[in-house]
């Protein structure tokens, strides 16, 4: 390059450093006119265009440079930033990964990749990036805070709490870290501690809008519903155009059983922020709770977008209900076990409408049970390779696709049948009971990872009230950690036999249910399984249950053999068990 061009290049760099992008740009372009592949000019002009928000032009130049300098970490990093700013997340991911391959200790590229993964809700991937940065720069406070955030977004709130407490030890007045600590406590259901922390912050900063909103969320979960409404309304007084505030207000109204007010609040949230999956999901499930199924299914379909991990994507078209003779339809059980049991009833309609070869993908624990369904050609587990298919549909999207209303709900049971051979040990335990005794299965705990499990699960201590019912023998169908701890407590109050060691999957649980006269369970997969099998089942419900149980009925439109027992007020399991005990006493005397 001539001395004149070198001088021009130095001038452009000085202008660029001074922030005079308008003057630097033509200088860089003049150099590139004379030397089209000048690497430094390409890089700096690409960076300038990125700074100016001209992302497409920046991408064009930086991509051009990567072809001649494929091992330049700075170029790949800036290209990733440009792709991210342009909304091209897959390309941004590949660019940041290329930067890290070129320079494995490039902390800025690792941070950028971690932030991108967090925005895409790929929190486990973000965590890996941040942990690597912490290995390289242990004193990087900002990255530690980012790591705590992604831990909070997964099931690792205890570690997030430890990070926030360590950060606050050095700077106790940092409100952002205090707020993060409060969220970590909330994730651990330590709601009283979280509320106390937020209240302390609000005493110093009474106009902290987000914390009023957080308090609304916590108060609703604690059953302090008037406080939940008041906190959300205070947030909205401070910020009238606050979509999150209307969303939390809607949830507080719903828990007060003010369903129309809740819907109005959710609609206001969506009016302010049309792309708000959680508010749309909440609006949909509130309509469903009210029995307005036709109005609810569209919002219900946003559920996957409200979860910590992003929804699964396929490169094949989603099925729209049309006939597919000679083709393969892939149906994905994309939610929990209970949802799989509940919505499996629609597979017969899938087969009839599609006229296709139907493959059902489900959780491995339910595969053996669902293999007995005549309307499914192949059942695979979600741990197996995805099969070839032509169209796909989520199992839980089927009622919306079929325009199901409350009065058109298919409720013939059983639609699940256990084909497992009876376990001889299970049969021996159950059949040891005198013939005049009721054989009753019990489940008191749902999946602790479910967002509202603390409200729907019942402490075993409450079941002691059933000890006085004569001619009843109880059998525990409870699985998981709750089985061991709860069983010890239960055995102090009522006669109960633990069947859990013999129940390795839901097929064996289903077979055990056929040996029992009645299943009593909280709102968890067991309730749906018993209902789908057509077994007598009593479901114990919290004050504001999941939408599928509605609010004011003691039967279920989904399961004809089910009876519902409801909390009359928030957290009142004592009244529920009292009512169940009286009903059980009547049944045992028949």
Phi, psi and omega in degrees: 000136183293164180297327178294318178293322178298319178295318178297320180296317179296322178296317180298319180297317179297316178298319180296314180297327180280357180085009180271074185293325182298327179276324183291323186301308181297331178293314178299318183293325178297320178295318182289333175298322180277327182225082190303333183251022179298112190295317182293321180292319176301314182296313184289322177292319176300320178292319178300315180296325176297315179296329181277358179080014179262075195290319181298317179294322178297316180300317182300315181290315183292323175297321178299321181290325180296336179289325179269336179228073186291348182251023180269105183297322181295321180296313179298320181297312180294325176297321177298318178298318181294316178298317180298316180296331179275000179080014179261082192289321180297315179295322178297318179301312182297323180293313179297320178297322177295323178298319181289324176297320180292328180214091187302339181257023181279093188294324182295321178293321177297317178297314180299318178295318178298316179296322178294316179298321179296318179295329178275003181065025173265070192292327179296322177291320177299319180301317179300317179298312183293324179294323177295319177298320180293329175294321183280323182225079186301338183264011181283096185295319183297320179289326176299320178295318178296321178298316179300321180298313182288332174294318176301326184281353176248208178257043184232042184292334180296316178292323176300317178302316181298320179295313181297321180294323178293318177297318182289338176297328179274333182213081187297342186267001182289110186291325180297319179289323176299318179295319177297320177297318178300321179293321177298320177295320178298318180298334178267009182063024174267068192288324179297317180296317180297316180298317179300317180296313180296321180296323177296317179296319183292333176297327179273330182228076188294348180253025178280094190302312185299326180288325172300319179293319177299320179296325176300315179300313182294317181298321178298318180291335177274356181082011177267076195287323177296321177294322179298316178296314183298319181293318178296318179295325177294319177300320182285332172297319182285329181218087186298334182261044188254100184298318180298325178296317177294325178297313179291326176298319178300319180294321177296316177299318180299319180291339172275002182067024175265073192291322179294319177296322178298314180298320179297320179294317179297322179295324176294321177300317181288330175295325179278329184219084187303326178264082184222081187305321183295317179294322179293320176297315179298319177297315180298314182289334175290320173300318179296318178302323180281357181087007180268071188298319182301327180275348189261335190294325182299315178293324180299330181289351177274002189303318184297333181281354179261356185271162182299328179258147183291156180296150179289142181242146175232152179267012177250158183292150174281138182291135180252014178097001183279159176296142180227053182300135179079003181242176184245128178251127182256116180253126187250121172279098193258004181239210184278178181301315182299319177297321179299314179295318184295315187269355177298339179300337184275356183292331177295322177291325176302311182297317183293317183284319187281329185055029186251171167282120187257123173250127177253126171259127182221177177292147185299329182290345181247358185302311184297328179289316185283346178295343179277359182282129185283344184268004179241131181279321182219137174242127176237157177266162180287000175264355180265161177301143178293127182285170174285142180204168181256321178221162180220163175201144174283140179304319184280357173270354186295316181297326176292318178298323183269006179054045182290130173249166181303323183272000176243012182293123176289119186230023176287128178232154358279145170247355168245140180224129178279126177255009180288146175291137179302132177289123185298324180293318178299312180300322181295318178297312186290318185283355176287345182288139177305145186297339180269007180261144171282136177255111190240125174272144182234139170220128185240351185228133173269191177292117183296344179277348178293140192303324185243030183296327181300332180273326186273340181271151186242131178298136180303336183301332182291332186288348178301337179296341181275001184298331184279357181281123183275158176059043175226135172237131184259147178229129181277124171257008184291137177242166175085191184298328181295338182295310185292311183291317182289326183295320179301317179292319180294319184296342176284342186243327185224155176286117184216140179248133182273115176265354189302324179298343182259002184249090185271337174209180185289339176295319179289325175297318179298318179296319178298323180298328180292342179271350185257156178274333187202144173242128176247121188210151169286178182287092177209185186301330181300321179298315180293320180296313180299318179295319180292332177277353182074023179273149174298126184215136174249122181258130181261120190243143175287176188300316176239093188278180174300155187305328189289347180261353180058196189242327196234026182231153179256008173237170180243128176293344180273329187224104184297337182267012185255142173240138185252135176238125191242146171293128177286337176213166188302123175079005185275077176285335180301316180293323179298310183293326176298316179294319178296319181298317179295318179294322180292322178297318178297318183290324181289341180267352180290000000 
